[in-house]
Amino acid sequence: MKRAHLYVLSGLLAAIAAALFLYKVLIFGFPLKPEQRTDVWRVEVQIRFEADGGPAKAELYLPGRTDAFTVVDQSFVSPGYGITTERHPGRGMRAAFSIREARGTQTLYYRAVVQRGRANSATERDPQPEVTPPKREDAEQAAAQAIVKAALQQSADAATLAALLVKRLNQAMPGDEASFLLGPRPNSRRLASVAVGLLQTAGVPARVVNGLILVPERRDAQFVRWLEYYAGGRWRPHYPAEPTVEALRYYLPWWRGRGALVQLSGGTALDPRVSTNRSYELAIHTALTQQRELEKKLIEFSLFGLPLQVQALFRTLLVIPAGILLLVILRNIVGVKTFGTFMPVLIALSFRQTGLIWGLLFFSVVVALGLAVRFYLERLKLLLVPRVAAVVIVVILILAGLTVISFRLGLERGLSIGLFPIVILTFTIERMTLVWEERGPREALQQGLGSILVGALCYLVMSLRTVEHLLFVFPELLLAVLAITLLIGRYTGYRLTELRRFKVLAR
């Protein structure tokens, strides 16, 4: 087969692996590190009021999914109250707490878990809203017309018009038109409301946005207001306070419009309180919970859709190719001698049960004692199958003895040696004996030490949490491992251990 065919195949496998890997990272949001964490906010709204003794109804606006955040869980705590939800176009979702008869102090709770979302890649246009200029008295209308006229002359589009109007309101001087519209005690709510009215007077659709700034912890969080204007088929935000780019990452839109957060009927002394608290969760959990419907179906047909016990099994199986790749490099490029092709990888798997240091110790003891027994059995002239069976029995007895001795010595780590793959130890002893008889003790010791060295290196690679995480979350990376293995399979140059041997020829 021509080398070009191999290069094309390897390149195709690597390209597929890279495409799937980047898609999961950039679109699904899967993390690259196993311990990577993401911000999670828990928001609680407490509604307290005094009921009149008859029917009571409290309507609360609820946050929804935005380009920046996702509400992954929400709950209501309202004993005796019925709860219904209704969507109000252009404003948001609203929940209604209702009861036939209520008396005394009433306390209702709404809790939501908010996580960082990802930008919406949808390209559809928002529907064209209708513009309804606000009704004002003659003096207010004249002041608004004067401000809008001046701003229109200096603006080029809706964005610059909104910026100029907000700037004009922020720089209001006592006695001028802007101060007259804002009133005697202007605040952020009033400024946003007046700016929206001026944009609507100019023929630009606009609305007030009420939102929270998600801070690490706040018991009495206050809502902030900004405005949105319609331009280019989309609603675009403008912030009167001009926050920094970093601060905007924590702005959570809650509802739109000039209405209040809670509207109450059948009660008095309404006192809503909002508190926020930030914690951290694993980023992989966040990525799995915020997918869209199609992506959730794709995840269900991935390894994450398997039962947890099966997932744990594949977390071990999927790291084996990483050890195999290291084995191929050490054998074909470095030139390390080992017993068989994959025996060191199997030895590395056994080290995962006991750890590296205890694994090396127990492995050396069992193999040494097993070799002594194996040479003794050679004198009995046994057939192959009975001889191997006898070695298995002896290995089990040795493991049992080492386990009892280590336990009596207070070495609890020795209790795990019973999990050592008995077949691996048995065939290691058998293979080492054959090499000893055919090629001598030096070759047998070289291959034995090489197998232990490669097994230890494979264990170190296979036990890395980052490697296990990447190969489980991104199993398509195995295609890249396969491509590298295929390329190494055509390597026919010198091995590193052979450079000294053929130094004269190289000269």
FENKA-V820732 format. One line per field, one symbol per residue. phi: phi as a letter, one per 30 degrees, with the letter a starting at -180 (. if undefined). psi: psi as a letter, one per 20 degrees, with the letter a starting at -180 (. if undefined). burial: # if it has 9 or more other C-alpha atoms within 8 Angstrom, else .. A space follows every 50 residues. Layout:
phi->???
psi->???
burial->???
This chain:
phi->.ddeddddddddddddddddddddddcdiddccdcdcbdbcccbcccbac ddjcdbbbcbdcdbdbdcbbdcaabbcaeicdbbbbcceibkdbcccbad bbbidcbcbbbbccbdcbedddcdddddddcbdddbdedddddddddddd dddcccadddddddddddddcdcejcddddddjdbdbddddddddddddd ddicdaadccbccdceaadbdcdcbbbbbcaiibdbdbcddhdddddddc dcdcacjcdddbccbiabhdbdbcbbbcbbbdddddddccdddddddddd ccddddedddddddddddddedddddddddddcdjddbdidceddddddd dddcjdddddddddddddddddddddddddhddddddddddedddddddd dddddddddicddddddddeddddddddddddddddddcjdddddddddd ddddddddddddcddddddddddbdddddddddddddddcdbdddddcdd dcddddd
psi->pqhhgggggghgghggghghghghghghkpqiqhjprqpppoppppopro qiibqqppppqqqrpahhqpoiqqqpompiqqpqqppopigaqpqopqqh pqqapppqqpqqppqpaqppjqjqqqqoqqpnqqprrgghhggghggggh hhhiqhahghggggggghhhkpqpirgghghhahmqahghgggggghggh hjjpprqppprqoorgpphmqqqqqaqpqppkjqppqpohimrrhghhij oopgrqrjrrgppppkrrlpnpppqqppaqrphhhghhikqrgghhhhhh jahiiqqhhhghghhghiighghgghggghghggkpproagjghhhghhh hhhirgghggghgggghghhgghghghhhilqrgghghhhhggggggggg ghggghghjjnhhihiiiipohhggghgggghgghghhirhghghghghg ggghggghghghiphggggghghmiiihhhggghhgghijpjaqqhiihh hkhghh.
burial->.....##.###.##.###.######..####..#.#.############# ##############...#####.#...#...#.........########. .##..############.............#........##.######.. ##..#..#.##########..#....######.....#.########### #..#############.#..#..########.#.#..###.........# #######....#.#.###.#.########.####.###.##...##..## ..##.#....#..###.######################...######## ####.#.###.##..##.###.###.#.........##..##.###.### .##..##...#.#####....#.###.######.##..###.##.##### ##.###.##.###...######.###############......#.###. .......
